[in-house]
Amino acid sequence: MTEFNADIVLVIISIVNLLFVYFAYKLTKKDVNPKLFVTPILRDTEEYDKTVNHELLEMNFNQKGFPEIPHNLQLWQVKICNNGDLPATNVVIEYSITIKKAEFDFGLDAADVYNERFVDFHSISRTKKFDYLPPNFEKVINVLYLDGKFPYADLKINKMTSNELTFIKDKILIDTYEHPEFQKLEDSHHHRQMLGADNEIKS
């Protein structure tokens, strides 16, 4: 083997060794940051804590655009999970709930409802802070108790950060609540009740 060929072989061996070390590092190293993500939850409940819904207590939903039919009490929640190998410190999560109402037009009489749409009625913004979320840990936030006062609501995460990372920096929609009665409509009268059209007639 000539000296030139021997040099080429040494270069190839060096490159292979470097690649082996690199891939071994990629396979064995742990992520040096926590891994936070959020999941919405909607569940039935019999317990009620009015402090969770304190922004809604003074609102009047007995008006046009809001359902006249309630449903069993449910609790809307957000679960924050740290699936990383390291803890997250000084976690701040900003979220908002946008309650919607129905708008529509009447036809020749009050029984004729058309051109329905659901528009923003009121938005609630909140911030939750956690000093420490250990690895493989979950924390649940109570968002709202729901019993059918409004037709729809959007739940958005506006921002989520920790000392280690910014996990969410732009608003993202993570869930939409729909009054379950919309999936059970039987006739036009039922439909008007869900739009709050009869509230308009009574007024």
N, C-alpha and C positions, 0 to 999 in steps of 0.2 A: 504494500500500500504506500503510495507516495505521500509526502508531507502535506501536500495540498488536500488530498482526499481525507487524511487524518484530521485536518482542521475542520473540514465540512462536517465530519461525523461528530466531532466534539461540539460544534455549534448546534447541531440537531439534537444531541443528547441534552444540552443545556436548555434548549427551548422546551423540550418534552418535560424536563424536570420542573421548569417554571410553571407550565400549564398544569401539571399534576398538583403542585403546591397550591396554585390558585383555586382549582376546583375542589380540592380537599378543604380549603378554607371556606369556600362558599357553602359546602355541604354541612360543615360542622359548626359554623359560627352561629350565635344566637343574635336575634334582632336586639339592638341596643336601645330600642324605644318601646313604650307600651303600645298596645293595639286596642284602641277604643272604637266601639260602634254602638249604634242605638237601634232598638227594635220596639215598635208600637205594640201595645196589648189592649184588648177590649174584652172585659169579662163581666159576667153577672155578679151581683153582690147584694147583700141585704143590709150592709152597714153603710152609714152616711156620715160624712164629716163636712159640715157646712163651711169650714175654713178653706177647703179645697176650691169651693165654688164662690168664694166671697165676692168676686167681681160681678157675679150674675144676680146676686140677691136683690138688688134694687132695680133690675131691668124688668120692663113690662113686655111679656111675650103674648099677652092676651090682645093681639091686634092682627090686622091683615098681614099675611105672609108667614105666619107661624102655625104649626099643626095644632089641631084641637084634640088629637088623640095621643095619650101618653103611652109609654111602654115600660116594661119592668126595668128596675134600676140597674145601670151598668156603670163600671168604672173604667175610664180611659187612662192608660198609663204609658210611660216610656221606660224601657229597661236599658240601662247603660252597662255594657260588658267590657271588661279588660281581658282580652285573650292573649296578651303579650307575656313575655317572660319577666318583665320588670314592672314595678308599680308606676302609676301615674300620680303626679302631685299637683296640688292647686288646680283641680279640674273646674272649668267654668263652662256651663252649658246654657245658652240662651235659646229660648223657644217661644213660639207664638201660636195662639189658637184664633182662627178667624171664623166667627159664627156667621152663617148665611141665612137669608130670608128669601121668600118667594115674592116675585113680582109678576103680574099678569094683567091681562085686559079682560073686560067683560064684553060680551056680545050684545045681542038684542035684549037679553034680560040677565039677571044676576046668576041664573043657572048655567049660562053659557060662558065658560072660562077658556081663554086661549092665549097664545103667545107667552107661555110661562117661561121664566128664567130665574135663576138663583143668584143673588148678588150679595156682596159683603155687607154685613150689618154692623158688626162690632169686632174689634181685634183686641186680644189680651196678650201682653208681652210679659214674660217672666225670666228670671235668671236663677239658676241653682249652682251652688258652689260646694265642692267636696275637697277637703284637704288631702285626702289620700285614698286611692283605689288600688288595692293590691292586685297582683297577677291572678288570673283565673277567678275573677270576682265579678259579681253582678250587683247593681244598685237600681232600685225601682223608684220612679217619681210618679206620684199621683197627679194627673193632669186635670180631669174633670169628672164629676158624676153626671151621667146622662140619663134622662128619663123621657125624652121626646119633646122638649120645649122648643126645639128648632129643627129644621129639616136636614141641614148639612153643616159640617164644620171641617176646616182644614187644620192639620197639625204640622207645623214646620219647625225644623231646627235652623236657627239663624246663624249660630256659631258654636263651635265646641273646641276648647283649647285646654292645654295643660302646660306646665313648665317645660315639658319635653317637646311637644309638637302642637301645631294647629291642625286639628283633624277635620273640621268643617269651617270654612271661611265665608261661604256663600249660602244663602237660604236654600234649603231643600225640603220638598214636601215629602213627609214620611208616612202620612196616613190621612184618610178622609172618612169622617163619620157620616153615615146615612141613616136617617130614621128608618128602622126596619119595616115600618108599615108601607113604605113605598114599594116594597116587593110583594105586597099582598092586596093591591088595589082591586076592588071588585066592580065598582061602577062610578059614574060621574059624581054622585053625592060623596062617596068615599074620597074621591080625588079632590073635591073642593075642600073637604075637611082638612086634608093634608096640606093644602096650600093656604089655609086660613081664610078662604074666601067667605065662609059663613060669618067670620068675625066682621068682615066688611059689611055684609048684609045687615047684621044686627046693629051696627053703628049708624 
